[in-house]
Structures are given as C-alpha cells and as structure tokens.
Amino acid sequence: MALGKLFADAEKVLEQFDAHAERVLGVGAEALVILCEWRGFEAVAKLRLAKPYRAGALDVLLRSRRTALEARLMLEARKLGVAAPAPLFVDTEEGLLIMDYIPGPRLRDVLTQLENKEEVFERVGFYAGSIHARGMVHGDLTTSNIIVSEGKVFIIDFGLGGFSNELEEQGVDVHLMLRSLESTHPSLTAQLYEAFMRGYTRARGEEAGGLVKSKVAEIRKRGRYVAERRIARH
C-alpha cells in the first residue's frame, strides 16, 4: 500500500483519540510510526498495520496482543531505570500505541561524533543486562533503535520483544547489537562491544554475563557454518 494512503488511514484512526498526525517517522512491515500532537504536546503514535493475508479476527487478535505486550515491556523497562519512551495511551483494538516523543538522532548516525563512545555503550550494555535480568528481551537491539537525546541514550522500539529467560534469546539480542556495530562501524566494533559487555556484566554479574558472551560466540559460529555451507554448494 502506498505511503500516502497509509498516512491518510492513520490520520482517521488518530483523530478518534484526539491525536493530530504531523508526519511519518518510519514505516515497516509491522507498523507505521507517526509524529503527532496528542493532548497539546508532541508524541509518537505507532499503529500496527492490518495484514490482508490473515483472517480478520486473527489479525485483530495478533495486533492487539503485540500492542499490549509492547506497552507492557516499555513500562517494565522504565521501572528498572532503563531510559525508554513512556507509553501514554493504548487502544489494542486499533493496534495503537501512543508514547513519549524522544527528540534526537539515532546512535547509528552520530556514533563517530561522540566523545564518550565507551561510556555510551557501557550504559547501553547495562540497560540490556537489566532488561534480561528481569526476564525480558528486546528483539531488535541495534544502534538504529537507540536515540541520543540531551546527553542520554534511550532504547526504543520494543515491538519484537517479549518475556523470556531463554539464554538463546538473550544471546540473539546481544548478537544483534554486535552485528549492527560490525555493519556500520567495523573499526570501532571491538572497543565498543567490550564496553557494552562491561555494562552488561555489571547489571547481571560475572556468571550470567559470561554465559551470554559464550552464547553470542556460539551464534556467530553457527552463522559462519551456514555461510560456508552455502558457498560450498555453489
């Protein structure tokens, strides 16, 4: 569906809840993210998109559950002291979540300009460790989902997250961060991953931190094995 049509449809939904859509911040396979005015101040509206290939009732149920879960994850993260947007309003039937607007660039885009890179990644690692210690996973922990605002770092977009104590899922979270560094800032990866793991271990302790680091290494080996097998077949 064209972006203009998506935005027009979203405007109609937001108007039902006294929100005025201003502009699109992002669009993905699952949701449209819009800067809006809500009750007199700037906010972000995330509207989960209907899937035509899913039966209507099932689609509504799945969007409803994911919307409620994302809001809950954000609330729980904030209770832990993790800097994240505050959920302000939820309508699960519409798949709508309105949250704080955090102004600022994404970490990916300003990383090379930061003088306190290690401090920033140690903080991000501490946040990730705190989330995992609570039995939650983010699901898409990358430098694209961290906002730098007024000297602080905020973790955003818990839309693929969930509640889990599985070591595999925790390892995937950390591996995603490592891969995002490798793809955008390869020369800084070793230094900043080490800083990330310092913060992570500070939040979780040496034993849990060591287990997750080992799991990340295992995930990387599996990835290399699959890649090598693909090359060998060609």
C-alpha positions in Angstrom: 0.0 0.0 0.0 1.3 3.5 -0.9 2.6 5.6 2.0 0.2 8.4 1.3 -2.8 6.0 1.7 -1.3 4.5 4.9 -0.8 8.0 6.3 -4.4 9.1 5.4 -5.8 5.9 7.0 -3.7 6.5 10.1 -4.9 10.1 10.4 -8.5 8.9 10.6 -7.6 6.4 13.4 -5.7 9.0 15.4 -8.5 11.6 15.1 -10.7 9.2 17.1 -8.3 9.6 20.0 -7.8 13.4 19.8 -4.4 13.0 18.1 -3.3 15.0 15.1 -0.9 13.3 12.7 2.0 15.5 11.6 4.5 13.4 9.7 5.7 9.8 9.2 8.8 8.9 11.2 9.1 5.4 9.9 7.3 2.5 8.2 8.0 -1.1 8.4 6.4 -4.5 7.7 4.5 -4.4 11.0 3.7 -0.8 11.8 3.5 2.9 10.8 5.3 5.3 13.2 4.0 8.9 13.2 4.9 12.1 14.9 1.7 13.5 16.3 0.2 16.1 18.6 -1.7 14.5 21.4 -3.5 16.5 24.1 -1.3 19.5 23.5 2.2 18.0 23.3 4.3 16.1 20.8 4.1 12.4 20.9 4.8 9.3 18.7 2.0 7.1 17.5 2.7 3.5 16.5 -0.1 2.0 14.5 0.2 -1.7 13.7 -0.8 -2.4 10.2 -3.5 -4.9 9.2 -2.4 -7.9 7.2 -4.7 -8.7 4.3 -3.5 -12.3 4.1 -4.6 -13.0 7.7 -8.2 -13.7 8.7 -9.8 -10.6 10.1 -10.4 -11.9 13.6 -7.0 -13.4 13.9 -5.3 -10.3 12.5 -7.1 -8.1 15.1 -6.1 -10.6 17.9 -2.4 -10.7 17.0 -2.1 -6.9 16.5 -3.9 -6.4 19.8 -1.6 -8.8 21.7 1.6 -7.3 20.2 0.4 -3.7 21.0 -0.4 -4.6 24.6 2.9 -6.5 25.0 5.0 -3.7 23.7 3.4 -1.2 26.1 4.0 -3.6 29.0 7.6 -4.1 28.0 8.2 -0.4 27.9 6.6 0.1 31.3 8.7 -2.7 32.9 11.9 -1.4 31.3 11.2 2.1 32.8 10.6 0.6 36.2 14.1 -0.9 36.0 15.6 2.5 35.4 16.1 1.9 31.6 15.6 5.1 29.6 12.8 4.3 27.2 9.7 6.2 26.0 6.8 6.2 28.3 3.6 4.7 26.9 0.8 7.3 27.2 -2.2 5.6 25.6 -3.1 2.2 24.2 -6.0 1.0 22.1 -5.5 -2.6 21.5 -8.4 -3.0 19.1 -6.9 -0.5 16.7 -3.3 -1.7 17.4 -2.4 1.8 18.5 0.3 2.8 21.0 1.0 6.5 21.7 4.2 7.2 23.6 6.6 10.0 24.5 8.5 11.7 21.7 12.2 11.5 22.3 13.9 14.1 20.1 17.3 13.3 18.8 19.3 11.3 16.3 19.8 7.6 16.3 23.0 6.3 17.8 24.0 4.7 14.4 24.1 8.2 12.8 26.1 10.1 15.4 28.4 7.4 16.8 31.6 8.7 15.3 30.9 12.2 16.6 30.5 11.2 20.2 33.5 11.8 22.5 32.2 9.4 25.2 31.6 6.4 22.9 32.7 3.8 25.5 30.6 5.4 28.2 27.5 5.3 26.0 28.0 1.7 25.1 28.6 0.7 28.7 25.3 2.4 29.5 23.5 0.6 26.7 25.0 -2.7 27.9 23.8 -2.0 31.4 20.3 -1.4 30.1 20.4 -4.6 28.1 21.6 -6.6 31.1 18.9 -5.0 33.3 16.2 -6.0 30.8 17.5 -9.6 30.5 17.8 -9.9 34.3 14.1 -9.1 34.5 13.2 -11.8 32.1 12.6 -9.7 29.0 14.2 -9.5 25.6 14.2 -6.5 23.2 14.1 -8.4 20.0 15.8 -5.8 17.8 18.6 -4.4 19.8 20.7 -2.3 17.3 22.2 1.1 17.1 19.2 2.1 15.0 16.9 1.6 17.9 18.8 3.8 20.3 18.2 7.6 20.4 20.8 10.0 21.7 18.9 12.9 23.4 20.3 15.6 25.7 23.3 13.5 26.7 21.3 10.4 27.5 20.6 7.2 25.5 17.1 5.9 25.1 16.2 2.4 23.9 13.2 2.5 21.6 11.0 0.0 19.6 10.2 -3.0 21.8 7.8 -4.2 19.1 9.6 -7.5 18.6 10.3 -8.1 22.2 8.9 -10.4 24.8 9.2 -12.0 28.2 11.8 -14.8 28.2 14.6 -16.1 30.3 16.0 -18.2 27.5 19.8 -17.9 27.1 19.4 -18.2 23.3 17.1 -15.2 23.1 19.4 -13.1 25.3 22.3 -14.1 23.1 20.4 -13.1 20.0 19.8 -9.7 21.5 23.5 -9.1 22.2 24.5 -10.6 18.9 22.2 -8.2 17.0 24.0 -5.3 18.7 27.4 -6.7 17.8 26.3 -7.3 14.2 24.9 -3.7 13.9 28.3 -2.4 15.0 30.2 -4.6 12.5 28.0 -3.5 9.7 28.1 0.3 10.3 31.3 0.9 12.4 33.7 -2.0 11.9 36.8 -0.1 13.1 35.1 0.6 16.5 33.4 -2.8 17.0 36.0 -4.5 19.3 36.3 -1.4 21.6 32.6 -0.7 21.8 31.5 -4.4 22.2 33.9 -4.7 25.1 32.4 -1.6 26.7 28.9 -3.0 26.1 29.7 -6.2 27.8 31.3 -4.4 30.8 27.9 -2.7 31.3 26.0 -5.9 30.7 28.1 -7.8 33.2 27.7 -5.0 35.8 24.0 -5.4 35.5 23.9 -9.2 35.6 27.1 -10.4 37.3 30.1 -12.3 36.0 28.4 -15.7 35.7 25.3 -14.6 33.7 27.4 -12.2 31.6 29.9 -14.9 30.8 27.1 -17.3 29.7 25.6 -14.7 27.4 29.0 -13.9 25.9 29.6 -17.6 25.2 26.2 -17.9 23.6 27.0 -15.0 21.3 30.2 -16.7 20.2 28.2 -19.9 19.6 25.6 -18.0 17.5 28.4 -16.5 15.4 29.9 -19.9 14.8 26.6 -21.2 13.6 26.2 -18.3 11.3 29.7 -18.8 9.8 29.0 -22.5 9.3 25.8 -21.8 7.4 27.5 -19.2 5.3 30.4 -21.6 4.5 27.9 -24.4 3.6 26.1 -22.0 1.2 29.4 -21.1 -0.5 30.4 -24.8 -0.8 27.1 -25.6 -2.6 27.8 -23.0 -5.3 
